[in-house]
Amino acid sequence: MLEQKSSYWLLSWASAQQLIALDDAGQRYSYSQWYQAVQQCYQHIQQQDGDTVLLYQPDGLQFSIWLIALALAGKHIVLSADGQPATLALAASHCDWQATQHFSCLEIAVSITAPPQLQLSLSPQCCVSFFTSGSSGTPKLIGKTLSQLLREVQTLQQQFAAQLQSATLVAGTVSGQHIYGLLFRLLWPLCANRPFYCQQLSYLEQWQALLQQHKVIFIASPAHLARFDDIAKLTANSASISAIFSSGGPLADEVPARYVEALGQAPIEVFGSTETGGIGFRQRQNSQNYWRAFAGVQLTSDERDALVLQSPHLPDQTPYQTEDKVQLLPDQCFILLGRLDRIVKLEEKRLSLPELEQFCQQSEWVNAAAALVLTQPKVQLALVLALSESGQLVLQTQGKLALNQLLKQHLLQRFERVLLPKRFRYLTALPYNAQGKLPRAQLEALFHHD
């Protein structure tokens, strides 16, 4: 369990044989094994030079071991957003060394002597940094103290523990490299003595297999939940679903109703960001679409109706200005009305349009780029490009499809495939107006006649 002491955070367990994690091969890992692996990893860390460490570990168990061992060693932990080469290189440029994926902290016997203590003391000043897209076009490194993250874990436990079944396995479709996955899929289970599933889920069949043997809390993204149009396959095992959480963007209106019909419960949607932490939540068992702020989060708005908050998940009590347009309601409830900046969500992954444009312009084929999200006939990312001489040559000699593919390969160095543009327009110059602006309507008009 998690307790806040005067100068440290205490993690404790009731039994050395308590289950901490389960992998896809059915291997069960006890607290005893996990504790010994953390100590082994800690010793390895102590032999390295430098205090800022890049952590990228797709496996949830290895990630949790590295995270806690680095925290025990007082390191500054930098989490790469994904495993793309350019993303890792960018993150590594801020770090002294990288926690290797090839160093196994679990090469220990299954039957192992119980550790001398069933608790760990963590410094509140340990820092964990996340990369997130900035409005300037360059990814920002957002630092959070361990205390901020653990206070948010306490908030989640306070808000939701009473409605969750005991001895529930936590499994997720989201990565622990992002704040939502880190908090919900790994830190909360560790701190609440709930076992977690090591591998990241992708398919409904994986949910089905887990439910046949366990009671499960699913940590999901809206994109996954929307894709599961055959969710009725889980109806027979719906009693084993303790809860479904969703964060990263609001669910389309028809999705909660589909889950209520098939499973008897809607997903619990959580609203927040890397910078702010959790702000509010909702569970649309009916048609109500408003959000409720978490305990301790105080909401106001400015003259633009942009949300302003004070929160225990922030570094201090200074009001934090967001770019989320809201309608405030009584009792700390609110309705979201959209973003006021150029950070967009695609497949629940946050993307800076300026960053995409700048990276595209680093290619030899492009002089200038303008990115926009089209909404008709469906939501798609589009690029309008002013080509260089070499880009014009490729277009003339190889055609548009070949140039599309070359640009996608360039963008894959930095962006995941789900963030690649779906539609392209090639020009000799971008259509700036007399005021030096790129009118959105004029950009959209380029795509009207496909």
N, C-alpha and C positions, 0 to 999 in steps of 0.2 A: 504494500500500500504506500501511498505518497503522503508525506507530512512535511510541513514547512517549519523548520526550527529557526532559532534567532539568527544564525549565520550560515545555514546550509539547508539543503533539501535531503530528506531521508527516504530512501526506497527500501521497503522491507517485504519479506515473504514469510508465509506461515510454515512452509515445509521445504526441505531441500529437494524433495521428489516432485514438487509441484510442477505441472506442465506449463512451460513458457511458450513453446512453438511447435508447430507441426508442419512437415514438408510434404511435397507432392508424392513422395515415395512411401508415405505413411510413417516415416521416422518421427518419433516423439522426443523432444528435447526438454529436459527438466531444468529447474532452476540451478541445480548443482552443476550440470554440464555447462550451462550458459555462464554461470559465475566463473568457473574455471577458465572458460574461453575468454571472458573479459579480462581476467588477470593475465593470461598469456598474451593477449593483444596489448595490454597496458605495458608489459615488459618490452615488447617489440617497439612500441611508440617511444619509450624512454631512451632507446638507443639511437633515435633519429634526431638530426639537427633541425631546428626551426620550429616556430610555434603556430604557424598558420598552415592548415592541412586541408587538401582537397579530398572530399569524400564522394565517391560514386560507386555504389554497390547495389545492383539490381535485386539481389537476394535479401529479403527482409530480415532474416536471422543474422546474416553476416553484417548487414547494415546496422542492426541494433547493437551488436557486439562492438563494432568500431565506434559508433556514436558514443556509447557509454564509456568505453575505454578512453577515448579522446577527451571526453568531459572530465573524467577522473584525473587525467593528466593536465588539465587546465589549458588545453589547446583551443585555438580559434578554428572552428570547423566551417569550411566553405563547401556548400552543396552545389554541385553542377546540376543544371536544370535537366540535362539528358546526357546521353553518351555519344552524341554527334562529335566528330573530331574537332570542328571549329569551336563548339561549345566548351569541350574539355580544355582546349588550348587557351581559350579566353579565361576560364576559371583558374587554370594552372598559373596564369600570369600574375595572379593575386596571391599565390601560395608559395610556401617554402618547399613543400613536398606533397606527394599524393599517396593516399592509402591504397595500396595495390589490391586489385581484385584477386590476385593469384596467391596471396598469403592467407592460408586457411587457419582460422583460430579454433577450429573444431576437430582437429586431429587428436582427439583424446578418447579414451575408452568410454563405452556406454555406461558401464558400472564403475562409478568413480566415488572416491571418498567425499562425504559431504563437506562443504566448506565450513570453516570455523565460525562464520557469522552469516546470518540471513538478512543482511542489510548492506546498503551502499550509501555513502555520503557524497553529495554532489555540490560543487560550488555554485552559488547563484550568479556569479559574474562570468561564468563560461559563456562564450559567444558563439552563436550559430548564424551563418550568413547564407542568404538565398539570392540567386540571380533572378531578377524580374525585369520586364521591359519598361524602360523609361520613356517619357514623352519626348525627350530629345532625340530618340532613335538609338541610343546606346543602352545596353542592359545595365541596370542599376544593381549594385550589391547592397542588399537590405540586411542589416545586422539585427539580431534579436538576442537578448540575454536568455540564458536558460530559465531564469526566473519568469520572464514573460511567457515562455512556452509552457512552463509547468503551471503557472496561474491559469492559463487557458485550459489545460488538462483538468484542473480543479473545477473550472466553470462547466466543462462538459460532464464531469462526474456529478456535480450538483444538479444540473439541468435534466440529465437523462437516465441516471443510474436506476432510479426507482422503477422505470418502465422496461428495463432490460432484464432478461432472464439470467440467472446465475450460471456459472461455468460455461459461458458462451464463447465460441470461437470467433475471432475477428478476422475477416478476410476481405480483400479489396481489389478493385480494378485499377487503382491509382498508385502512383509511385511515391515512395517515401522521400524522394529527393525534393518534393514540393511540400509546402507547409501543411496543406490539407492532409496529404498522405502521411506525413511525419507525425502529425498530432493524432489523427483518428486511427490509423492503421497500426502504428507502432508505439508511440509514447503513451497514449491513453491505455491500451491493453497492459503494457508493462507496469504502469503506475496503479492500475486497478486490479492487478493480478488476474487478468484474463489472457488465455492463450491466443496467439495470432498465427495465421497461416503464412508461410514464408514466401511463397511465390505470388506474383501479381496475376490476377485472374483476367481472362479475355472473353470466355465463352459462357453462355448460359448452361451448357452441359457441365461445366466445372462447378457452378453453383449447385446444380442438381445432385452431383456426386457428393458434395460436402454435406448437403442437407439430409442425405440418407443415413449419415452417421453422427451428425453433430447439430446442436443448436447454433445458429450463426448470426452474427451481425455483419451485414455487408456494407463496405465503404466503397461507394461507386461514383462515377462521373455521370453528369446528365447525358453525355453522348452514348455511353453504354446503356443506360436505362432506356433511352429513346429507341435504341436499336432492337431491344428485346421485345419485339412485337408478339413473340410466342411465349410470353411470361406465364401464360396459363399452364405450361408444362410443370410449373412449381406448385400448382394448387394443392396437389396431394400432400406436399411437404410444407405447406404454408405455416403450420403450427410450430415448425422448427426455425422459422425466421423471427429472430428477436427484434430486429429493426433493420431498415435500409437507410443509409445516409447518402446525401448527394450534395456536392459543392463544386463550384467552378463556373456556375451560370445557372439561371433559372430553368426549370423544366418547362417544356412546352405544355400548354394548358391541358392537352388531352392525355398526357402521360400519367399524372397522379390518378386520374379516374380509372385508367386501365389496370393499375396496380391494386387499387381498392377492389375492383371487381374480381381480379384473379387471386389476390392474397389476403384481402380483408384489411389492408393497411396501405397508406400512401407513403412514399419515401419522405424522410425528414430532410428538408432542404436547408442548407446552412449558407449564409451570406457573409462575406468578409474578403480580406485580401492579405497578401504577405505583409504589407505595411501595417495594417490595422489589427490583424488577427480576426477572430470571429466577432461579428457585429450582431447578427440576429438569426432567427430560424423560423420555419413554418412547416406545417404538415397539412397538406390540403386534402383532408378527408371529405371536404365539400367544396363549394365553389369559391370560398373566401380566399383571396390572393394576397392578403397583407402579411407582413413579417413582424415578429416580436423581438425586441432587443434582448440580448442575454443579460442576466443579472449583473449589475454593476456598470453596464454600458449606458451612458447618458447621451441623448440625441437632441440636436438642434439643427437648423438650416440657415443658410445665408440668403442674401437678396436674390441669388440665382436659383434658389431652392436646392442648392448643393448641400449634401449631408455633412454636418460637423459633429464630431463625437469626442467624448472623453471616456476612457476605458482602462480597466486594469491590465489589458493586453498590450497597452502602449508603454513606452519607456517611463512616462510621467503623466501628470494630470493636465498637461498643456492641451488645449483643444486641437483636434486634428481635422484639417480641411480635406474632404474627398472631392472627387469629380463625379459623384453619383447624384443624379437628380432624384429627389424624393418628394412625396407628400406625407407629412407627418400626421399621425392620428393620435387619439388619446391613449393613455396607458403604455407609452413607449412603443407603440406600434407604428408601422410606416408602410408605404407602397413605393416600390422602385419604379422610376420613370425613365431609366436609361443612363448612359455615360455621356459626359460632357467633353471628353478629350478624344484622342486618336488611338487609344488602346482598345483593341477589339478582342472578342472571344470567338475562337473557331474550334469546334470539337472540345469545348471547355478548356482550351489552352489559350493563354493570354499572348497576344501578338502585338508588338509595336509596329504600326504601319511605317513610321519614319525609319525604324531599324531595317525593315525589309527593303525599303527604297535605297537606303545607303549601301546595304550589302550587295544589292543588285547592281549598283553603279560601280562596284569594284571589279565587275567582269569586263573583259575586253570588248564586249559587244554592245555595251550600254553607256550612253552619255548622261541620261537623266531618266528617272522613274517616278511614277505616281501610282500609289496603291489605293484601292478602295474596295469596300465590301458591297456587292450587288445584292439586292433582295428579290429581284424578279428575273426569271421565273422561280428561282430559289436562291437561298443564301449561298454566295460564292465569293471567294477572294479573286480580285482581278488586278492586272497590271497594265498600265499604259506606259510605253517605253519609247524614248527617243534614242534611236540606234546610232552607234558609232559607224565609221566607214567599214570596219571589219564586220560589224553586225549587219549592215546593209548588204555586204557581199554574201554572207551566209544566207540571208533571206532570199536574195536573188538567185543564188546557185543551188541551194539545198531545200528551200521552201520553209513555210511557217512552222510546220510540225517539227522539223529538225531543229529549228532555232528554239522552239518551246522546250524541247528535251535538253538542249545544251544549257539553257537558263535554269531549268529545274535541277540539273546535276550540280550546277554552281550553287544554287540555294541550299541543296542538301548538305553542303559543308557546314551550314549554320543552323538550318531549321529542320524540324521533323517533317516527315512526308505529309502528315495531315495539315500542315501549315502552308503547303505549296499552293501558289495561285492555280486556279482552274481555267482562267480565261486571260488572253493576251491581246493587246493591240499595239502595232508597231508604227511609229511616226518618225519624221525627221526632226520634229521639235514638239515639245509639250505645248498645249493650247492655253498659254497664259493670257489673261486679259490685260487691259490697260493699267490696272492697279497692281499688276504683278502677281495676281492670284490665279489659282487653278479652279475655276468654277466646277463644283461637283456635278451639276446638271450637264455640263458640257462633256465631262469625262464619262458619265453614265450613258450619254447619247451615243458614244462610240460603240456601245454594245447592244443597241436596240435592234439591229438588223441582222442578227445571226440567222 
